[in-house]
């Protein structure tokens, strides 16, 4: 498990986010400031949850977001 978290911004403008499991989060493309802040907050929360409660709990975070959006 990663000891720290790192954010890498990549261009050309292809949107997407990918956490390699090594604490590196890649943010692709040209996003608005609010979207980038949301991505950083979300991926940081994944990292903290993984450190505190384990990988399975961290992965459940995405299911919470999906349930909230569909309600």
DASUL-V101234 format. One record per residue. RES is the residue in one letter. OMEGA is omega in whole degrees, 0 to 359 (none if undefined). D_LAST is the distance of its C-alpha to the last C-alpha in Angstrom with 1 decimal. Layout:
res:RES omega:OMEGA d_last:D_LAST
res:RES omega:OMEGA d_last:D_LAST
//
This chain:
res:X omega:182 d_last:33.7
res:X omega:177 d_last:34.0
res:X omega:178 d_last:35.7
res:X omega:179 d_last:34.2
res:X omega:181 d_last:31.5
res:X omega:177 d_last:32.6
res:X omega:179 d_last:30.8
res:X omega:180 d_last:32.5
res:X omega:184 d_last:31.9
res:X omega:175 d_last:33.0
res:X omega:40 d_last:33.7
res:X omega:187 d_last:34.1
res:X omega:172 d_last:30.9
res:X omega:186 d_last:28.8
res:X omega:176 d_last:25.4
res:X omega:180 d_last:24.2
res:X omega:181 d_last:24.1
res:X omega:175 d_last:25.9
res:X omega:185 d_last:26.8
res:X omega:185 d_last:29.9
res:X omega:179 d_last:29.7
res:X omega:179 d_last:32.7
res:X omega:178 d_last:31.0
res:X omega:179 d_last:31.2
res:X omega:178 d_last:28.2
res:X omega:177 d_last:29.1
res:X omega:185 d_last:27.4
res:X omega:169 d_last:28.5
res:X omega:181 d_last:29.0
res:X omega:181 d_last:28.8
res:X omega:175 d_last:25.6
res:X omega:183 d_last:25.1
res:X omega:180 d_last:25.9
res:X omega:179 d_last:22.3
res:X omega:179 d_last:21.0
res:X omega:177 d_last:23.9
res:X omega:179 d_last:23.3
res:X omega:179 d_last:19.6
res:X omega:180 d_last:21.1
res:X omega:179 d_last:23.9
res:X omega:182 d_last:21.8
res:X omega:183 d_last:19.4
res:X omega:176 d_last:22.5
res:X omega:177 d_last:24.5
res:X omega:174 d_last:21.9
res:X omega:182 d_last:22.2
res:X omega:181 d_last:26.0
res:X omega:178 d_last:26.1
res:X omega:179 d_last:24.0
res:X omega:179 d_last:26.2
res:X omega:187 d_last:29.3
res:X omega:190 d_last:28.3
res:X omega:178 d_last:26.5
res:X omega:185 d_last:27.2
res:X omega:181 d_last:25.8
res:X omega:179 d_last:23.6
res:X omega:179 d_last:21.7
res:X omega:181 d_last:21.5
res:X omega:178 d_last:20.1
res:X omega:179 d_last:17.2
res:X omega:180 d_last:16.0
res:X omega:178 d_last:14.7
res:X omega:177 d_last:12.6
res:X omega:179 d_last:11.0
res:X omega:180 d_last:10.2
res:X omega:179 d_last:8.8
res:X omega:180 d_last:6.4
res:X omega:181 d_last:5.4
res:X omega:183 d_last:5.6
res:X omega:180 d_last:3.8
res:X omega:none d_last:0.0
//
